Amino acid sequence: MKLSIYGCIFLVVLGLMSACQSSERAPVETKPASATSTKSAASPSAEDYNNSGTAYQRAGRLQEAALAYQRAVELKPTLIQAHHNLGTVYVMQGKLAEAITAYKRVIQLRPDMAEAYVDLGRAYGFAGQLDEAIAEYEKALTRDATLPYAHYGIGLAYRHKGVFPEAIAALEKAIVLKPNFPDALMQLGYVYRETERFTEALEAFTTITEIYPNNAKAYHELGVCHTKQGGYPEAIKAFERALQLNPDAAETRNMLQVAQARVARQK
């Protein structure tokens, strides 16, 4: 099963200012540009292209960002940041094979860089290559055992493989390293629910609502767990709160109606 891509696009306002100029201008005497300034203006460096790519990426202009990063690595094949940024843009574009190639290049340049293995593992996970993802996350942990996202990635991959004991162990490690980790708590709650460990699932989802009280999905999952246990009044409260936060959630509304109907029949 392929993992859903979640990623963050940072928003940056890039302003281009234009000024109205008169068509009649006094002649201005100009001096020849120096050799250094001419070269700088005509030939941006690899770092310049990398910086431009970052600006394009933050503005959501992914194709232009990719082109800029590509130019950066052409000019300077050892520029690790440009390879990494290129891989990130490829993931955002859904070009996972290209992302994997870019992250592998980062690792070739910096084999001790634990975070690069995490990025490669994530790309493999998005591509549905779960065994390869787990292998890369484990490589990351041999270099830095304290990376919560490596443990999280292993847990997520094992959950999608249906190997629940390993998934639980990895996700719990991620949460120990990063207690306020809503994604890990959510995945742990899913695994507990899928294995019918509803008490533990309720604890995980409740913790999310305590940390992030506006998380509609956590309230929805609380409602699902209460429904599975026959706790329909509690389920109704959870579903109602979820709908307050996300009124367009059709599945939540349907499950609320089911819980309300069960309560009505019990009267």
C-alpha positions in Angstrom: 0.0 0.0 0.0 1.3 3.3 -0.9 1.7 5.8 1.8 -0.1 9.1 1.4 2.1 12.1 0.8 2.1 14.8 3.4 4.4 17.5 3.1 4.6 21.2 4.0 4.9 24.0 1.5 6.3 27.1 3.1 4.6 30.3 2.0 6.8 33.2 1.1 5.7 36.4 -0.5 8.0 37.4 -3.3 7.4 40.9 -4.3 8.3 42.3 -7.7 8.1 46.1 -7.7 7.7 48.0 -10.9 7.8 51.7 -11.4 6.4 53.9 -14.0 9.1 55.8 -15.7 9.0 58.7 -18.1 9.8 57.9 -21.7 12.0 61.0 -21.8 15.1 60.6 -19.7 18.3 62.7 -19.5 21.3 60.8 -20.9 23.4 59.3 -18.2 27.1 58.7 -18.6 27.9 55.1 -17.6 31.2 53.5 -16.8 32.2 50.1 -18.1 31.5 47.4 -15.5 34.4 45.7 -14.0 35.3 42.2 -15.0 34.3 40.8 -11.7 30.8 42.5 -11.7 30.2 41.4 -15.3 31.0 37.8 -14.6 28.8 37.9 -11.4 25.9 39.3 -13.3 26.3 36.9 -16.3 27.1 33.8 -14.4 25.2 33.0 -11.2 27.0 30.5 -9.0 25.6 27.1 -7.9 24.8 28.7 -4.6 22.8 31.4 -6.3 20.8 28.8 -8.2 20.2 26.9 -5.0 18.9 30.1 -3.3 16.7 30.8 -6.2 15.3 27.3 -6.0 14.5 27.8 -2.4 12.6 31.0 -3.1 10.7 29.3 -5.9 9.9 26.3 -3.6 8.6 28.4 -0.8 6.4 30.2 -3.3 5.0 26.9 -4.5 6.6 27.2 -8.0 7.9 23.7 -7.9 8.9 23.3 -11.6 11.0 26.4 -11.5 12.5 25.3 -8.2 13.5 22.0 -9.7 15.1 23.6 -12.7 17.1 25.9 -10.4 18.3 23.1 -8.2 19.2 21.1 -11.3 21.3 23.9 -12.6 23.0 24.2 -9.1 24.1 20.6 -9.1 25.2 20.9 -12.7 27.5 23.7 -11.8 28.6 22.1 -8.5 27.9 18.4 -8.3 29.1 18.3 -4.7 26.6 20.8 -3.4 24.8 18.6 -0.9 22.0 21.1 -0.1 21.0 21.4 -3.7 20.7 17.6 -4.1 18.7 17.4 -1.0 16.4 20.3 -2.0 15.9 18.7 -5.4 14.9 15.5 -3.8 12.4 17.3 -1.6 10.8 19.1 -4.6 10.6 15.8 -6.5 8.7 14.3 -3.6 6.3 17.3 -3.6 5.8 16.7 -7.3 5.2 13.0 -6.9 8.3 12.2 -8.9 9.5 9.5 -6.4 12.0 7.7 -8.6 13.8 11.0 -9.2 13.6 11.9 -5.5 15.2 8.5 -4.6 18.0 9.2 -7.0 18.6 12.7 -5.5 18.6 11.4 -1.9 21.0 8.6 -2.8 23.4 11.2 -4.2 23.2 13.1 -0.9 24.2 9.9 0.9 27.1 9.3 -1.6 28.4 12.7 -0.7 27.7 12.4 3.1 27.3 8.8 4.1 27.3 9.8 7.8 24.3 12.1 7.4 21.6 10.2 9.3 18.8 12.5 8.2 19.5 11.7 4.5 18.6 8.1 5.1 15.3 9.2 6.7 14.5 11.3 3.6 15.4 8.3 1.4 13.3 6.0 3.5 10.3 8.4 3.3 10.6 8.5 -0.5 10.6 4.7 -0.6 7.6 4.7 1.7 5.6 7.1 -0.5 6.5 4.8 -3.5 5.1 1.8 -1.6 8.5 0.1 -1.3 8.1 -0.6 2.3 10.9 -3.0 2.9 13.4 -0.6 1.2 11.9 2.2 3.4 12.5 0.2 6.6 16.1 -0.6 5.6 16.9 3.0 5.1 15.3 4.1 8.4 17.4 1.4 10.1 20.5 2.8 8.5 19.6 6.2 9.9 19.3 4.7 13.4 22.7 3.1 13.2 24.1 6.6 12.8 21.7 8.4 15.2 19.4 6.3 17.4 17.6 9.4 18.7 15.9 10.3 15.4 12.1 10.2 16.2 11.2 10.4 12.5 13.2 7.2 11.7 11.4 5.2 14.4 8.1 6.8 13.1 8.8 5.8 9.6 9.6 2.2 10.6 6.3 2.1 12.6 4.3 3.5 9.7 5.8 1.0 7.2 5.2 -1.9 9.5 1.6 -0.8 10.0 1.0 -0.7 6.3 2.6 -4.2 6.0 0.2 -5.4 8.7 3.1 -6.3 11.1 1.5 -4.7 14.1 3.8 -5.7 17.0 6.8 -4.1 15.3 4.7 -1.1 14.3 3.7 -0.5 17.9 7.3 -0.9 19.2 8.7 1.6 16.7 5.9 4.2 17.2 6.2 4.0 21.0 10.0 4.7 20.6 9.2 7.7 18.5 6.8 9.1 21.1 9.4 8.5 23.9 11.8 10.6 21.9 9.2 13.2 21.0 6.2 13.1 23.3 4.3 15.8 21.5 4.3 13.9 18.2 0.8 13.9 16.9 1.5 11.9 13.7 3.1 9.1 15.8 0.3 9.2 18.3 -2.3 9.0 15.6 -0.6 6.1 13.9 -0.3 4.3 17.2 -4.0 4.9 17.9 -4.8 3.4 14.5 -2.8 0.3 15.2 -4.4 -0.1 18.6 -7.8 0.3 17.0 -7.0 -2.1 14.2 -5.9 -4.7 16.7 -9.0 -4.1 18.9 -7.0 -2.6 21.8 -9.5 0.1 22.2 -8.4 1.3 25.7 -4.9 2.0 24.4 -6.4 3.6 21.3 -8.5 5.9 23.4 -5.5 6.9 25.4 -3.5 7.8 22.2 -6.3 9.8 20.6 -7.2 11.5 23.9 -3.5 12.6 24.3 -3.7 14.2 20.8 -6.8 16.2 21.8 -5.0 17.4 25.0 -2.0 18.6 23.0 -3.9 19.8 19.9 -7.5 20.5 21.0 -8.5 21.5 17.5 -7.6 18.2 15.9 -10.9 17.0 14.4 -9.5 13.7 13.2 -8.5 12.7 16.8 -12.1 13.4 18.0 -13.5 11.4 15.1 -11.3 8.5 16.1 -12.3 8.8 19.7 -15.9 8.5 18.5 -15.1 5.4 16.5 -13.4 3.7 19.5 -16.3 4.5 21.8 -18.7 3.2 19.2 -16.7 -0.1 19.0 -17.1 -0.4 22.8 -20.8 0.4 22.8 -20.2 3.7 24.5 -22.6 5.7 22.3 -23.1 8.7 24.5 -19.4 9.3 24.6 -19.2 8.6 20.9 -21.8 11.3 20.3 -19.9 13.9 22.2 -16.7 13.1 20.3 -18.4 13.1 16.9 -20.1 16.4 17.7 -16.8 18.0 18.7 -15.2 16.7 15.5 -18.0 18.2 13.4 -17.6 21.6 15.2 -14.0 21.6 14.0 -14.7 20.1 10.6 -18.4 20.6 9.6 -17.8 19.1 6.1 -16.8 15.6 7.4 -19.5 13.4 5.9 -18.2 10.2 7.5 -18.2 11.8 11.0 -21.8 13.0 10.4 -22.9 9.6 9.3 -21.4 7.9 12.3 -22.9 10.5 14.6 -26.3 9.7 13.2 -25.7 6.0 13.8 -24.7 6.6 17.4 -27.7 8.8 18.0 -30.0 6.1 16.6 -28.5 3.5 18.9 -29.0 5.7 21.9 -32.6 6.4 20.9 -33.3 2.7 20.6 -31.9 2.1 24.1 -34.4 4.5 25.7 
